[in-house]
Amino acid sequence: MRVVVAQETADGERRVAVVPETVATLTAAGCSVAVQAGAGLSAHVTDDELAARGADIVFERSQLLRSADVVLAVQPLPVGDVAQLAAGATTLSFLQPWVHGDTVRALAARSVTSFSLDLVPRLSRAQPMDALSSQALIAGYRAVLLAAATAPRMFPLFMTAAGTVAPVKLLVLGAGVAGLQAIATARRLGAVVSAYDVRAASADEVRSLGATFLDLGLDSQEGAGGYARVQSEDFLARQRDVIGEHVARSDIVVTTAAVPGRPAPRLVSADMVHAMRAGSVIVDLAAEGGGNCELTRAGESIDVGGVTIVGPRNAASAYPVHASALYARNVANLLLLLIRDGRLDPDWDDEVVADCCVTRSGEVMQP
Amino acid sequence: MRVVVAQETADGERRVAVVPETVATLTAAGCSVAVQAGAGLSAHVTDDELAARGADIVFERSQLLRSADVVLAVQPLPVGDVAQLAAGATTLSFLQPWVHGDTVRALAARSVTSFSLDLVPRLSRAQPMDALSSQALIAGYRAVLLAAATAPRMFPLFMTAAGTVAPVKLLVLGAGVAGLQAIATARRLGAVVSAYDVRAASADEVRSLGATFLDLGLDSQEGAGGYARVQSEDFLARQRDVIGEHVARSDIVVTTAAVPGRPAPRLVSADMVHAMRAGSVIVDLAAEGGGNCELTRAGESIDVGGVTIVGPRNAASAYPVHASALYARNVANLLLLLIRDGRLDPDWDDEVVADCCVTRSGEVMQP
C-alpha cells in the first residue's frame, strides 16, 4: 500500500502531513511512503531526514499522485491533483466540505474515498486523530504571541526602581481548545486574564488556568458534540451588552469563537471597538470564518482609531515544525484505524470512520 | 522654571519623555510643564491627559523650544533644535556622546548645559534615574517576544493526545539587565534556557531565574561599574570555541552583550550560524552597535540558510506605553536631583550629577 504526500500548494501553508517519525510508523504498519521532494522544507523537515526513515523521495508530482493508494495532505487537494489520482484511491486531509464543494464533487466523480480531519468526532478514543484540537492549541498560542508582539504594552507586572508597570488586562472570548491555550499562554506571560464562553461548563476550565470567568447570568448554550450551538438573536443581543462592557476595559481581546460549518458568531461590534482605548489590540482567530469582530479583515492587521485588529489566516501554520508534527501524527493515527492486515479496510460501522468519510463509491456521504 | 517636551523626530522613535504622572510630579516641584501638541500620541498619551495634570499644550515647536529653561527628550536633540534654545538652557536626554558628536558640539557652542541618561552611574541611589536599565528591561522582553513570534516552533512543553512537543532550547548571551529579562521571559514561556556572561558574578542571577549558566572555565571579566570590560583577543578566541558548540545546539539565541561606547563584542561568527539547524532564530539586541553576530543587519530580519537573524533597532520603543512611563520617571527623577529651592542648581560635587553632565559653560565635559 503506497502512501504519498505531495507539496502543499495553498497560499501561506507551511505545514506538511508527514514527518520522519510518522514515516517510520506507517512503514512499520506495512505501508510504503513516498514524498514529493522538498515537501517538508517549509516545516524544516528535509528530504534526507524523511529518506533516512524509509521514505521514497519523488521529484515528479503527477507521477507521485498517480502511484498513490492513499494521499495524506493538510489542505484539500486542488481539483487538478484529484484528476491525477487513480479511481479508488483514498485521501485524508482537512476538507471542510461546506467550503470546498468543488473538491468534494471532483473526489466523488473520481470514485476517490475521502476522509476529512475536520469531521473526526469528539470521542475520547478519537483524540489521537483530533487535528482540529491539535491545530487549535497552536492557534491559541499564536494569537497571544501576536497580541504580545503587536501591543504597545508589556504583559507582566514589573516592579522596578523607576516604579511599577501594571500587567495588561486580556479578555478571551470563546474557551474551546484555542481559547484555553490563549488563556494559558497569556497567564504564562503574566497578563490578568478573563474569559467568556456560551458553554457554562467551560467556567471551571477557565478558572483552573488562573483566569476569571465572566458569568453573564444567562443559560448555558452548549450544543451537540461539545461545540457551542447556534444562538438565538435575543440571546446574542443580551450577550453583546454584557461583553461590550468588558471589551472596553481590556487592553487585549483574543476571540476564538467558532461553530463548525457556520459563519463565526459576531461578538465584538464596531461600537465596542470604538469604545476601546487607543493602544488596545484585538486578535481575531475566527477571521477566516468572517470574524468574531465586525471590523476584522482576514489576513490583515488594521488600525481603527488607535485600536489594532489582527485577523490571522491559518494561525497554526505560523509554527510549522510543531503543527506538522502533531498533524502528521493525527493523520497517521486515522490511517492506521482504516488499515487491517496491511490493507485499507475501513470498518464502516465505526462511528469515527463513518463520521469523517466525505466521499465513497462515487457518492458524497455528508449533507 | 519652564520644562518643555517636544515631539521626538528620530525614525521609529515612539517613546515620549513625559507622561501625565510626571507632569504632576514636576508641577508639584515648582516647574511649569509645556508639551508640543501630539508629542505623546505614539505612546498613546493624549494632549488631554497631559493637560489634565497641568501641562500647557503648545502647537509651535520653535516657540516651545525658545521658551525652555529645561528640555526633556528621549533621543539627542537634532542640531536644528539646539539652535532654537536660549543660551544657558539645560537638556536631559539620551545623548550617547560617543555617537552624537555634532549635537554635543552644538550644545557646547550654544552654552547649553546637557545631561545624558546614558551616563548615569550604577550606584544604588541613582537607580531611579537609570534609564539604560529601565529600557534594557523592555528590550530583553522584546527580544524574546520577537523570537517567539518569528520561530517556527512553540516555546513550551505540550503533552497532547497526539504526543508530546518538546520545549525549545534558548541560549542568552550577555546576562545584564536585558539578558536577565530575556531569560525570565523565555522561562515564563516555558523554554529551556541557558545563558552566558563574561562576568562570573552573573551565574547566580542566571540560576535564580531557572536557567543554566554556561561555565567556560575562564576567568571572570567584570570591568568598572558592573559592566563587562573590553576583552583580550586571546580570551575572545577561547570564548568563541566554547560558545559555538552551544549555539549549534540551540533553537533560539538571544544576544545582549554591550560595552557602552564601544562596538558590540562579536560572539556569534558566520561559521556558528552555518552550523545551526534550519529553523533556528537569532535575535541580536546589539544590532545598532554593530551586532554580537557577525551577520546581523541592524533594522532587518534576514535568512541565512534557514536561520533567521533579527536585528531590531530601538527595541524598547516597541512597547512605547511602558517604555515612556519608565523613561519619563527616570528623567524626572534626574531633573529633581538638579533642582534646589525651585530652581536649577546642580551640585557639581555629586558624582551622579558630574558623571552624566556632557556640556557645561560652553565646554564638553566628557572625553
Interface residues (C-beta under 8 A of the other chain):
Chain A: R14 A43 H44 T46 Q127 P128 D130 A131 S133 S134 L137 I138 Y141 L145 L146 A148 A149 A151 P152 R153 M154 P156 F158 T160 A161 A162 G163 V165 T185 R188 L189 G190 R277 A278 G279 G306 A318 Y319 P320 V321 H322 A325 L326 Y327 R329 N330 N333
Chain B: R14 A43 H44 T46 Q127 P128 D130 A131 S133 S134 L137 I138 Y141 L145 L146 A148 A149 A151 P152 R153 M154 P156 F158 T160 A161 A162 G163 V165 T185 R188 L189 G190 R277 A278 G279 G306 A318 Y319 P320 V321 H322 A325 L326 Y327 R329 N330 N333
